Amino acid sequence: MSELRYLLQQVYERSQAPAMLAPDPAAMQRLLEQCHRRRYPGKTVILRPGDPATTLFYVIDGSVTVCSEDEQGRELILAYINRGEFIGEMGLFVEQAQREVLIRTRSACELAEIAYEKLFQLLAGPLRDDCPRILFAIGLQLTHRLLRTSRQVSRMAFLDVTNRIARTLLDLCEEPDAMSHPEGTQIRISRQELSRIVGCSREMAGRVLKQLEDNGGIGVKGKTIVVRGTR
């Protein structure tokens, strides 16, 4: 596998023109034709910590949650991965023996799956011309995910719970399942899930939502939240 990694690096470095590296739907389609497709119901665990790290996934439809668990089973939600994004892309660049996070579907999903070894062979062979675009698309996603992670860590370190929840609600307004509302943006999330994103108790998340509602920033009805002034 190390020889294939080196070969792919050479292919990538010989294609430095920005036009060559622009994301290309046709290149992605050719990649997907080589993948195995599988459907998963909502709330299904796809990967667990300790599972072998041998496969790249691509979300064709739906959304998944990336979680970290402690020894007591408490979860911290690290990210949502949506349609058109990869799962396990780090394994293309850094060899990992096993997975370190839990991946669970948020809704019914269709995923494309391909073994790293097979992907390396395709990118060095039949998909050689598409290699720069595909690797650029994966690298671009890694960059955006690193920025989101850095932002999340900074919030955990420097913001109180109220501000963490307020910032998280604004982030959720940018998710694909957010809906336009006459007063702003409508999102749907439970207090339990919100607490797992910001790192607090469910009760604390509920108190902060009540405070934000009393201040007029949001409207809350069950799991539905309208974040005002975000259109």
One Martini backbone bead per residue (centre of mass of N, CA, C, O) as a GRO file, in nm:
protein
  231
    1MET     BB    1   0.054   0.064  -0.017
    2SER     BB    2   0.295   0.265  -0.013
    3GLU     BB    3   0.344   0.266  -0.320
    4LEU     BB    4   0.068   0.385  -0.395
    5ARG     BB    5   0.095   0.647  -0.240
    6TYR     BB    6   0.338   0.751  -0.398
    7LEU     BB    7   0.208   0.750  -0.679
    8LEU     BB    8  -0.021   0.948  -0.610
    9GLN     BB    9   0.160   1.184  -0.538
   10GLN     BB   10   0.282   1.216  -0.821
   11VAL     BB   11   0.020   1.272  -0.970
   12TYR     BB   12  -0.060   1.522  -0.806
   13GLU     BB   13   0.209   1.698  -0.851
   14ARG     BB   14   0.162   1.709  -1.177
   15SER     BB   15  -0.127   1.864  -1.085
   16GLN     BB   16  -0.136   2.222  -1.031
   17ALA     BB   17  -0.370   2.318  -1.175
   18PRO     BB   18  -0.662   2.450  -1.076
   19ALA     BB   19  -0.849   2.324  -1.297
   20MET     BB   20  -0.764   2.026  -1.225
   21LEU     BB   21  -0.885   2.064  -0.907
   22ALA     BB   22  -1.165   2.082  -0.963
   23PRO     BB   23  -1.456   1.988  -0.892
   24ASP     BB   24  -1.602   1.670  -1.030
   25PRO     BB   25  -1.886   1.500  -1.096
   26ALA     BB   26  -1.779   1.294  -1.303
   27ALA     BB   27  -1.554   1.177  -1.126
   28MET     BB   28  -1.740   1.084  -0.897
   29GLN     BB   29  -1.911   0.891  -1.067
   30ARG     BB   30  -1.679   0.699  -1.143
   31LEU     BB   31  -1.627   0.618  -0.853
   32LEU     BB   32  -1.914   0.510  -0.775
   33GLU     BB   33  -1.911   0.273  -0.985
   34GLN     BB   34  -1.687   0.118  -0.783
   35CYS     BB   35  -1.899   0.095  -0.567
   36HIS     BB   36  -2.067   0.001  -0.285
   37ARG     BB   37  -2.410  -0.012  -0.211
   38ARG     BB   38  -2.587   0.106   0.091
   39ARG     BB   39  -2.854   0.066   0.318
   40TYR     BB   40  -2.977   0.262   0.603
   41PRO     BB   41  -3.121   0.307   0.876
   42GLY     BB   42  -3.209   0.479   1.121
   43LYS     BB   43  -3.005   0.460   1.398
   44THR     BB   44  -2.738   0.332   1.272
   45VAL     BB   45  -2.454   0.154   1.322
   46ILE     BB   46  -2.154   0.153   1.132
   47LEU     BB   47  -1.932   0.250   1.346
   48ARG     BB   48  -1.673   0.149   1.574
   49PRO     BB   49  -1.463   0.140   1.806
   50GLY     BB   50  -1.216  -0.093   1.666
   51ASP     BB   51  -1.265  -0.101   1.390
   52PRO     BB   52  -1.162  -0.154   1.093
   53ALA     BB   53  -0.946   0.052   0.875
   54THR     BB   54  -1.055  -0.009   0.522
   55THR     BB   55  -1.283   0.222   0.456
   56LEU     BB   56  -1.461   0.417   0.226
   57PHE     BB   57  -1.707   0.672   0.250
   58TYR     BB   58  -2.024   0.783   0.089
   59VAL     BB   59  -2.279   1.022   0.082
   60ILE     BB   60  -2.565   1.004  -0.106
   61ASP     BB   61  -2.783   0.980   0.138
   62GLY     BB   62  -2.821   1.176   0.404
   63SER     BB   63  -2.717   1.132   0.760
   64VAL     BB   64  -2.446   1.162   1.001
   65THR     BB   65  -2.288   1.074   1.311
   66VAL     BB   66  -2.014   1.193   1.509
   67CYS     BB   67  -1.867   1.009   1.783
   68SER     BB   68  -1.770   1.024   2.128
   69GLU     BB   69  -1.661   0.796   2.386
   70ASP     BB   70  -1.669   0.698   2.701
   71GLU     BB   71  -1.656   0.463   2.956
   72GLN     BB   72  -1.973   0.548   3.030
   73GLY     BB   73  -2.116   0.630   2.737
   74ARG     BB   74  -2.061   0.911   2.677
   75GLU     BB   75  -2.144   1.171   2.446
   76LEU     BB   76  -1.978   1.337   2.166
   77ILE     BB   77  -2.048   1.556   1.918
   78LEU     BB   78  -1.848   1.631   1.633
   79ALA     BB   79  -2.042   1.559   1.373
   80TYR     BB   80  -2.186   1.616   1.057
   81ILE     BB   81  -2.270   1.405   0.775
   82ASN     BB   82  -2.344   1.462   0.442
   83ARG     BB   83  -2.428   1.497   0.147
   84GLY     BB   84  -2.122   1.459  -0.033
   85GLU     BB   85  -1.959   1.303   0.191
   86PHE     BB   86  -1.701   1.173   0.375
   87ILE     BB   87  -1.582   0.859   0.529
   88GLY     BB   88  -1.255   0.791   0.621
   89GLU     BB   89  -1.031   0.980   0.473
   90MET     BB   90  -0.774   0.962   0.655
   91GLY     BB   91  -0.681   0.669   0.553
   92LEU     BB   92  -0.538   0.782   0.288
   93PHE     BB   93  -0.289   0.931   0.468
   94VAL     BB   94  -0.335   0.756   0.740
   95GLU     BB   95  -0.251   0.488   0.907
   96GLN     BB   96  -0.510   0.271   1.041
   97ALA     BB   97  -0.624   0.005   1.230
   98GLN     BB   98  -0.861   0.181   1.371
   99ARG     BB   99  -1.130   0.306   1.493
  100GLU     BB  100  -1.231   0.610   1.705
  101VAL     BB  101  -1.535   0.627   1.616
  102LEU     BB  102  -1.879   0.694   1.596
  103ILE     BB  103  -2.123   0.585   1.348
  104ARG     BB  104  -2.450   0.739   1.287
  105THR     BB  105  -2.753   0.752   1.176
  106ARG     BB  106  -3.007   0.996   1.141
  107SER     BB  107  -3.108   0.863   0.879
  108ALA     BB  108  -3.182   0.748   0.603
  109CYS     BB  109  -2.926   0.573   0.409
  110GLU     BB  110  -2.682   0.614   0.141
  111LEU     BB  111  -2.386   0.425   0.074
  112ALA     BB  112  -2.055   0.434  -0.028
  113GLU     BB  113  -1.812   0.161  -0.078
  114ILE     BB  114  -1.442   0.142  -0.032
  115ALA     BB  115  -1.149   0.015  -0.042
  116TYR     BB  116  -0.845   0.140  -0.017
  117GLU     BB  117  -0.692  -0.055  -0.202
  118LYS     BB  118  -0.881  -0.022  -0.445
  119LEU     BB  119  -0.855   0.285  -0.473
  120PHE     BB  120  -0.555   0.299  -0.529
  121GLN     BB  121  -0.567   0.130  -0.790
  122LEU     BB  122  -0.760   0.318  -0.947
  123LEU     BB  123  -0.586   0.586  -0.922
  124ALA     BB  124  -0.337   0.431  -1.072
  125GLY     BB  125  -0.539   0.365  -1.314
  126PRO     BB  126  -0.846   0.410  -1.436
  127LEU     BB  127  -0.842   0.694  -1.236
  128ARG     BB  128  -0.593   0.875  -1.298
  129ASP     BB  129  -0.723   1.140  -1.421
  130ASP     BB  130  -0.904   1.180  -1.144
  131CYS     BB  131  -0.715   1.201  -0.898
  132PRO     BB  132  -0.684   1.508  -0.839
  133ARG     BB  133  -0.988   1.568  -0.792
  134ILE     BB  134  -1.048   1.364  -0.570
  135LEU     BB  135  -0.825   1.455  -0.368
  136PHE     BB  136  -0.922   1.746  -0.350
  137ALA     BB  137  -1.204   1.689  -0.235
  138ILE     BB  138  -1.097   1.550   0.019
  139GLY     BB  139  -0.911   1.780   0.120
  140LEU     BB  140  -1.133   1.993   0.146
  141GLN     BB  141  -1.292   1.846   0.363
  142LEU     BB  142  -1.068   1.830   0.574
  143THR     BB  143  -1.041   2.135   0.609
  144HIS     BB  144  -1.331   2.196   0.706
  145ARG     BB  145  -1.321   1.999   0.947
  146LEU     BB  146  -1.087   2.136   1.095
  147LEU     BB  147  -1.225   2.407   1.136
  148ARG     BB  148  -1.463   2.298   1.303
  149THR     BB  149  -1.293   2.171   1.528
  150SER     BB  150  -1.146   2.427   1.619
  151ARG     BB  151  -1.402   2.578   1.696
  152GLN     BB  152  -1.505   2.375   1.908
  153VAL     BB  153  -1.261   2.386   2.099
  154SER     BB  154  -1.272   2.689   2.157
  155ARG     BB  155  -1.549   2.687   2.288
  156MET     BB  156  -1.488   2.493   2.519
  157ALA     BB  157  -1.259   2.685   2.642
  158PHE     BB  158  -1.405   3.004   2.618
  159LEU     BB  159  -1.706   2.924   2.655
  160ASP     BB  160  -2.002   2.922   2.763
  161VAL     BB  161  -2.290   2.753   2.744
  162THR     BB  162  -2.466   2.969   2.617
  163ASN     BB  163  -2.272   3.036   2.378
  164ARG     BB  164  -2.250   2.750   2.266
  165ILE     BB  165  -2.547   2.718   2.196
  166ALA     BB  166  -2.583   2.964   2.017
  167ARG     BB  167  -2.370   2.880   1.804
  168THR     BB  168  -2.496   2.605   1.738
  169LEU     BB  169  -2.763   2.707   1.625
  170LEU     BB  170  -2.632   2.857   1.389
  171ASP     BB  171  -2.504   2.609   1.261
  172LEU     BB  172  -2.776   2.448   1.218
  173CYS     BB  173  -2.882   2.657   1.001
  174GLU     BB  174  -2.665   2.522   0.780
  175GLU     BB  175  -2.810   2.277   0.749
  176PRO     BB  176  -2.990   2.091   0.521
  177ASP     BB  177  -3.253   2.057   0.733
  178ALA     BB  178  -3.304   2.339   0.729
  179MET     BB  179  -3.566   2.591   0.761
  180SER     BB  180  -3.763   2.817   0.651
  181HIS     BB  181  -3.881   3.118   0.823
  182PRO     BB  182  -4.047   3.406   0.892
  183GLU     BB  183  -3.833   3.450   1.156
  184GLY     BB  184  -3.612   3.244   1.006
  185THR     BB  185  -3.493   2.937   1.141
  186GLN     BB  186  -3.566   2.589   1.122
  187ILE     BB  187  -3.514   2.343   1.373
  188ARG     BB  188  -3.422   1.997   1.481
  189ILE     BB  189  -3.376   1.929   1.836
  190SER     BB  190  -3.268   1.788   2.110
  191ARG     BB  191  -3.147   1.829   2.422
  192GLN     BB  192  -2.963   1.586   2.418
  193GLU     BB  193  -2.810   1.652   2.155
  194LEU     BB  194  -2.716   1.933   2.230
  195SER     BB  195  -2.547   1.842   2.478
  196ARG     BB  196  -2.348   1.663   2.294
  197ILE     BB  197  -2.221   1.908   2.146
  198VAL     BB  198  -2.140   2.110   2.404
  199GLY     BB  199  -2.097   1.970   2.689
  200CYS     BB  200  -2.369   1.894   2.861
  201SER     BB  201  -2.653   1.882   3.009
  202ARG     BB  202  -2.980   1.848   2.951
  203GLU     BB  203  -3.075   2.055   3.163
  204MET     BB  204  -2.896   2.287   3.071
  205ALA     BB  205  -3.005   2.308   2.785
  206GLY     BB  206  -3.295   2.377   2.872
  207ARG     BB  207  -3.230   2.641   3.027
  208VAL     BB  208  -3.102   2.795   2.790
  209LEU     BB  209  -3.343   2.787   2.601
  210LYS     BB  210  -3.528   2.943   2.790
  211GLN     BB  211  -3.356   3.198   2.798
  212LEU     BB  212  -3.355   3.256   2.490
  213GLU     BB  213  -3.663   3.276   2.471
  214ASP     BB  214  -3.706   3.511   2.676
  215ASN     BB  215  -3.512   3.702   2.488
  216GLY     BB  216  -3.616   3.636   2.170
  217GLY     BB  217  -3.416   3.448   1.989
  218ILE     BB  218  -3.627   3.212   2.032
  219GLY     BB  219  -3.834   2.929   1.938
  220VAL     BB  220  -4.016   2.677   2.132
  221LYS     BB  221  -4.131   2.332   2.022
  222GLY     BB  222  -3.996   2.104   2.151
  223LYS     BB  223  -3.773   2.016   1.887
  224THR     BB  224  -3.853   2.295   1.782
  225ILE     BB  225  -3.653   2.563   1.635
  226VAL     BB  226  -3.648   2.920   1.619
  227VAL     BB  227  -3.417   3.126   1.461
  228ARG     BB  228  -3.393   3.447   1.484
  229GLY     BB  229  -3.260   3.642   1.225
  230THR     BB  230  -3.130   3.418   0.986
  231ARG     BB  231  -3.213   3.505   0.680
   0.00000   0.00000   0.00000
